[in-house]
Amino acid sequence: MAGDWIIYKKDAMLRRLNPDSADADKEGYVTIISNFKISLQPAGPEYQMFYEGGAGKVYTGLTTQSGIRISDMVVLSGTATFSGIKTFVRGIEEWSGPMGTYYRLVLAEPNE
């Protein structure tokens, strides 16, 4: 239905790709922020094609957590429906107003 919004309030963990200290030729995701709040909403009912290949679901995330970068991994937790989903940040918009600053994230969940 037009105008209906489904928003899932979630706890999430932020992970960032960093060089492996034991092997300079390898990289791995390390936890940067172990727990932050995010409101998640599906960006559409269908899978979308990604520019680097493959397809997956896309979500819009709203958070007050700063320091998030494009390509970071956001791991969701909280409910059985969304627990453990790994999404990747594809876009960030910063919004400021009388209620403070928040960030609108474009999150992609690759179809494994």
Secondary structure as the mmCIF struct_conf table of DSSP 4:
data_model
#
loop_
_struct_conf.conf_type_id
_struct_conf.id
_struct_conf.beg_label_comp_id
_struct_conf.beg_label_asym_id
_struct_conf.beg_label_seq_id
_struct_conf.end_label_comp_id
_struct_conf.end_label_asym_id
_struct_conf.end_label_seq_id
TURN_TY1_P TURN_TY1_P1 ALA A 2 GLY A 3
STRN STRN1 TYR A 8 PRO A 19
BEND BEND1 SER A 21 ALA A 22
TURN_TY1_P TURN_TY1_P2 ALA A 24 ASP A 25
STRN STRN2 GLU A 27 PRO A 42
BEND BEND2 ALA A 43 ALA A 43
BEND BEND3 PRO A 45 GLU A 46
STRN STRN3 GLN A 48 MET A 49
TURN_TY1_P TURN_TY1_P3 TYR A 51 GLU A 52
BEND BEND4 GLY A 53 GLY A 53
STRN STRN4 ALA A 55 THR A 63
TURN_TY1_P TURN_TY1_P4 ILE A 70 SER A 71
STRN STRN5 MET A 73 SER A 77
BEND BEND5 GLY A 78 THR A 79
TURN_TY1_P TURN_TY1_P5 ALA A 80 GLY A 84
STRN STRN6 LYS A 86 GLY A 97
TURN_TY1_P TURN_TY1_P6 PRO A 98 MET A 99
STRN STRN7 GLY A 100 PRO A 110
#
